[in-house]
């Protein structure tokens, strides 16, 4: 699976990029047919401390799965978005088996 990571209005360091790539690649263990994923990391302009946003779009045959989370750190936002995608993948697999 290819993972494309885009950081908007800041330069992400290698540690953050490797963390994001590692977490997103773990989705392959739940569903083998994942084509690729696009990750967008950006800083929200709100004054609150929860201003780090991670958006993850996973391409699978038929449609895409999407999760967006806003947290204090990019690592936390990525982790919670990947958790949400795991749930979406499980639901998608159940739907496929039901057909």
Secondary structure, DSSP 4 states (H G I P E B T S, - for coil): -EEEEEEESSPPPHHHHHHHHHHHHGGGGT-TTEEEEEEEEEE--SSSS--EEEEEEEEETTEEEEEEEEESSHHHHHHHHHHHHHHHHHHHHHHHHH-
